[in-house]
Amino acid sequence: MVSAKLLLALLCSLSMAGTWASIPVFQAPTPELAAAQNYTGYIGALFTIPMKVFARGINLSPPEDQAQYRPVLAPEEDPGMPNLAQMSDAVKTLVEYKNSANLTIDLPDFTESRTFTWTPHCEQADTYRVLFSAKNVQGTVTKPVQFTVLPPSPEIVAFDPSPIVTNVGCAVSISIDARESDPTLRALGNPNYSQNISVSYTRTERRGQVVQLGNTLEGASFQVLPAANAWDGVSARFDWVPVRGQEAFFYTVCFHVKDNCGITPELIACRNITVDKCRICLYGGQTLQTVAAEYGTDYLSLYTANVNVRNPDSLAQGTLINTGVMYRVQDGDSMYSIATTFFSSSPQILSVNPDLALILETGGDIFPNDRLCMLPPVCNVKCQAGTCIQEGAPRLGIAEMIN
């Protein structure tokens, strides 16, 4: 028979169990359950969130029966955790309260600790909500945690979009400066928030046809500068010396600015360059003599087209000189009539008018108001009573002076 005293003790114990055994309680990161705990981080930077839950149990025999009061901490499957996020193995503790005689004097306390870790990659610049739960036999509690991974936001801070008019042999330089617009992200020095700058080129021909040149343009160079610019960002520079054959066309140089992750919309800044014909900058050791040979004329004819040149024998590199005069096509003109008028030839005209050469190659023709570069010879030409004739065939090299 069970004594009344022992039965009373058992009933008191059961009463204590119902009173003191607890559902889990979050101790870390905070005990707050209703509102989401918010964390803000960066691409490539580690989130480390220690988590800890607590629950009070009951003294049971055998001790293994106490496990039902132990809290179990885990993320809920819905919505789950971000890709590549991890939870460490659980660290479990049990605190029993006993006196010096090793007799239990209070209910046991259970804790379980786990650490959430996550290093977001580029495509994870977004906001994520994770629901963590703690469960035991007494019930379940959930804690929402929100992670915000800040995206890059590049901006262009210095760029001159004004059009450029230049000539063969004349140096052209265009620069662009970009940075991360958010000063906090800029100060991190995180390479994921740096900028990537590339370049592309197009050529517009006389009749409006646009040719995509990709990232290659003869005579041009492009480089991303190694040092940070004045805005703690990235700078790039385009340098170009147009070569013969590129004159008479309209070029567009476009800089493409993206974040290093490539996840934000591309920023594009373009600048137009017109390479005029009939003028060049001396470069690469050129002189009037060498230019005359290259353009199929003679020294004297070229000198005559440059009345501003005082000393043709001591021209500095970079000097702008005329390689002919501009002629506007009239009604009724043909290649033959123009060549005859200027004592030239079709091959000679096409050699200094690459835009026209391209038009004729594709089945086109000249039209009134087209502009042609022409260089009438002064050698081998005799004029009398308003009529000029050229003695001999048109000169396609350096013409010989007639004494």
GUBA-238521 format. One record per residue (C-alpha): residue in one letter; x, y, z. Coordinates in steps of 0.02 Angstrom, whole numbers, padded with zeros to 5 digits, always signed. Example, Ala and Ser with C-alpha at 12.3 -4.5 7.8 and 13.67 -1.06 7.14 Angstrom:
<nodes>
A+00615-00225+00390 S+00684-00053+00357 
</nodes>
This chain:
<nodes>
M+00000+00000+00000 V+00061+00174-00041 S+00058+00284+00112 A-00045+00442+00110 K+00113+00543+00142 L+00201+00471-00010 L+00048+00498-00119 L+00037+00678-00064 A+00220+00704-00108 L+00191+00630-00281 L+00041+00742-00312 C+00142+00894-00260 S+00280+00843-00379 L+00158+00828-00523 S+00084+00996-00478 M+00258+01073-00480 A+00290+00997-00651 G+00138+01079-00726 T+00182+01244-00645 W+00367+01259-00680 A+00410+01162-00836 S+00420+01290-00976 I+00407+01307-01161 P+00572+01365-01242 V+00626+01546-01228 F+00747+01632-01348 Q+00894+01708-01256 A+00996+01757-01409 P+00996+01854-01517 T+00851+01932-01416 P+00700+01864-01325 E+00581+01967-01435 L+00471+01854-01540 A+00340+01961-01628 A+00447+02080-01731 A+00582+02018-01848 Q+00761+02036-01791 N+00847+02134-01930 Y+01025+02114-01990 T+01107+02209-02131 G+01261+02144-02220 Y+01362+02145-02379 I+01406+02035-02525 G+01555+01927-02481 A+01547+01975-02296 L+01509+01843-02164 F+01350+01847-02061 T+01380+01765-01892 I+01226+01757-01780 P+01242+01660-01614 M+01074+01588-01560 K+01024+01516-01392 V+00862+01449-01319 F+00817+01403-01140 A+00686+01292-01058 R+00650+01230-00881 G+00620+01046-00859 I+00563+00923-00726 N+00662+00806-00617 L+00616+00635-00680 S+00684+00464-00655 P+00761+00392-00753 P+00853+00553-00809 E+00831+00507-00992 D+00647+00551-00974 Q+00698+00732-00949 A+00749+00746-01134 Q+00571+00787-01185 Y+00590+00956-01099 R+00753+00996-01187 P+00727+01134-01319 V+00772+01095-01500 L+00825+01246-01605 A+00814+01239-01795 P+00762+01343-01947 E+00589+01308-02016 E+00582+01227-02187 D+00466+01364-02249 P+00538+01485-02302 G+00701+01396-02261 M+00875+01472-02260 P+00966+01566-02400 N+01074+01460-02514 L+01243+01420-02435 A+01186+01473-02261 Q+01228+01350-02121 M+01183+01310-01942 S+01317+01241-01829 D+01293+01082-01729 A+01195+01107-01569 V+01285+01135-01405 K+01172+01071-01267 T+01184+01104-01081 L+01092+01039-00928 V+01103+01129-00762 E+01044+01031-00610 Y+01024+01113-00441 K+01081+01006-00293 N+01135+01041-00116 S+01292+00985-00029 A+01212+00818+00004 N+01185+00796-00183 L+00998+00809-00162 T+00897+00897-00297 I+00831+01062-00235 D+00760+01140-00395 L+00703+01099-00570 P+00836+01074-00706 D+00874+01206-00840 F+00909+01161-01021 T+00993+01266-01155 E+01035+01236-01337 S+01152+01349-01437 R+01184+01354-01623 T+01268+01481-01737 F+01196+01540-01903 T+01331+01582-02032 W+01313+01644-02209 T+01424+01729-02337 P+01309+01799-02472 H+01369+01791-02651 C+01334+01918-02787 E+01163+01854-02840 Q+01101+01859-02660 A+01095+02048-02641 D+00916+02049-02578 T+00810+02032-02420 Y+00782+01861-02341 R+00668+01809-02198 V+00712+01655-02097 L+00598+01581-01964 F+00687+01493-01820 S+00590+01382-01702 A+00624+01309-01530 K+00520+01157-01477 N+00497+01043-01329 V+00356+00942-01256 Q+00280+01098-01180 G+00262+01189-01347 T+00343+01285-01489 V+00400+01464-01509 T+00460+01545-01670 K+00573+01693-01701 P+00579+01784-01869 V+00748+01850-01923 Q+00771+01961-02076 F+00935+01976-02172 T+00964+02118-02294 V+01112+02106-02413 L+01146+02277-02486 P+01167+02283-02676 P+01298+02388-02764 S+01244+02554-02840 P+01379+02620-02958 E+01370+02795-03027 I+01467+02899-03153 V+01540+03053-03070 A+01644+03131-03209 F+01620+03119-03397 D+01617+03248-03536 P+01489+03197-03669 S+01521+03344-03787 P+01560+03293-03967 I+01737+03296-04035 V+01793+03344-04209 T+01967+03285-04253 N+02078+03230-04397 V+02193+03089-04448 G+02350+03095-04340 C+02274+03205-04205 A+02274+03129-04030 V+02106+03108-03943 S+02085+03064-03760 I+01925+03030-03663 S+01915+02984-03479 I+01777+02926-03364 D+01766+02915-03174 A+01646+02802-03080 R+01616+02756-02899 E+01497+02670-02779 S+01360+02796-02740 D+01330+02737-02561 P+01467+02813-02451 T+01451+02672-02324 L+01479+02539-02455 R+01616+02643-02535 A+01711+02649-02371 L+01711+02460-02353 G+01843+02429-02484 N+01743+02274-02531 P+01789+02226-02710 N+01611+02169-02745 Y+01559+02351-02733 S+01693+02413-02852 Q+01660+02452-03035 N+01699+02367-03198 I+01720+02480-03350 S+01726+02419-03529 V+01715+02504-03699 S+01629+02479-03865 Y+01637+02570-04032 T+01522+02603-04178 R+01554+02688-04345 T+01420+02784-04439 E+01447+02798-04626 R+01396+02939-04741 R+01229+02863-04789 G+01185+02828-04607 Q+01232+02645-04597 V+01293+02601-04421 V+01432+02471-04405 Q+01462+02388-04238 L+01650+02379-04207 G+01643+02288-04039 N+01787+02333-03925 T+01916+02354-04063 L+01958+02517-04152 E+02116+02532-04255 G+02240+02653-04177 A+02145+02660-04011 S+02190+02599-03838 F+02083+02578-03684 Q+02138+02550-03506 V+02062+02544-03334 L+02178+02646-03224 P+02257+02546-03082 A+02240+02674-02942 A+02078+02732-02859 N+02016+02899-02919 A+01978+03052-02814 W+01806+02980-02774 D+01876+02813-02711 G+01812+02732-02869 V+01875+02671-03037 S+01931+02771-03188 A+01961+02722-03368 R+02040+02809-03516 F+02022+02798-03704 D+02164+02860-03816 W+02158+02865-04004 V+02258+02930-04150 P+02149+02906-04305 V+02241+02833-04453 R+02216+02858-04637 G+02058+02772-04697 Q+01961+02822-04541 E+01927+02998-04598 A+01754+03055-04655 F+01668+02939-04533 F+01573+02970-04372 Y+01625+02863-04223 T+01539+02835-04056 V+01642+02782-03905 C+01535+02708-03766 F+01594+02668-03590 H+01497+02530-03501 V+01499+02542-03311 K+01441+02397-03203 D+01472+02337-03027 N+01599+02197-03011 C+01459+02074-02975 G+01367+02124-03133 I+01197+02126-03049 T+01142+02307-03067 P+01085+02391-03229 E+01228+02443-03340 L+01269+02627-03351 I+01320+02687-03525 A+01407+02851-03566 C+01445+02890-03748 R+01542+03022-03841 N+01538+03056-04027 I+01695+03086-04130 T+01694+03152-04308 V+01855+03123-04404 D+01857+03257-04539 K+01945+03228-04703 C+02061+03344-04799 R+02165+03386-04645 I+02289+03287-04542 C+02404+03312-04394 L+02584+03270-04432 Y+02636+03118-04332 G+02763+02978-04334 G+02899+03086-04412 Q+02793+03147-04558 T+02844+03297-04663 L+02762+03385-04809 Q+02866+03278-04925 T+02813+03112-04848 V+02630+03166-04838 A+02635+03218-05022 A+02701+03046-05068 E+02570+02959-04961 Y+02426+03060-05035 G+02481+03043-05216 T+02528+03223-05247 D+02684+03329-05247 Y+02768+03438-05119 L+02727+03602-05206 S+02543+03561-05229 L+02529+03515-05045 Y+02623+03671-04992 T+02506+03777-05097 A+02357+03706-05000 N+02435+03765-04837 V+02454+03952-04852 N+02470+03968-04663 V+02632+03867-04661 R+02779+03986-04655 N+02922+03863-04658 P+02874+03696-04735 D+03043+03622-04692 S+03026+03639-04502 L+02851+03584-04457 A+02828+03515-04281 Q+02742+03349-04254 G+02559+03380-04218 T+02548+03525-04340 L+02380+03526-04428 I+02397+03534-04617 N+02277+03527-04763 T+02286+03379-04879 G+02167+03459-05004 V+02015+03571-05021 M+01833+03523-04999 Y+01725+03516-05154 R+01535+03505-05146 V+01463+03393-05281 Q+01350+03486-05404 D+01203+03427-05508 G+01266+03334-05660 D+01436+03290-05584 S+01509+03118-05607 M+01669+03039-05548 Y+01740+03061-05722 S+01693+03246-05736 I+01759+03286-05563 A+01922+03194-05598 T+01940+03289-05762 T+01905+03457-05681 F+02035+03431-05547 F+02165+03344-05657 S+02146+03191-05549 S+02084+03014-05571 S+01951+02905-05491 P+02080+02801-05393 Q+02161+02961-05328 I+01993+03034-05275 L+01941+02874-05188 S+02108+02860-05096 V+02075+03024-05003 N+01887+02998-04985 P+01867+02827-04901 D+01683+02862-04865 L+01651+02881-05051 A+01752+02725-05090 L+01642+02625-04973 I+01484+02694-05052 L+01540+02649-05228 E+01597+02476-05171 T+01421+02439-05110 G+01337+02495-05271 G+01302+02675-05221 D+01343+02836-05312 I+01385+03016-05277 F+01246+03141-05249 P+01234+03331-05253 N+01301+03410-05093 D+01417+03264-05057 R+01583+03335-04999 L+01743+03273-05080 C+01922+03308-05033 M+02017+03363-05188 L+02195+03423-05215 P+02219+03504-05386 P+02399+03491-05444 V+02503+03646-05477 C+02640+03552-05567 N+02623+03503-05750 V+02474+03621-05766 K+02472+03762-05893 C+02335+03893-05900 Q+02300+04013-06041 A+02151+04126-06070 G+02056+04047-05925 T+02083+03870-05985 C+02199+03750-05893 I+02271+03589-05957 Q+02385+03462-05877 E+02531+03400-05974 G+02548+03214-05955 A+02447+03090-05854 P+02383+03134-05679 R+02520+03110-05550 L+02484+02971-05427 G+02651+02988-05336 I+02764+03136-05304 A+02748+03233-05465 E+02907+03289-05550 M+02927+03476-05570 I+02931+03536-05751 N+03067+03661-05780 
</nodes>
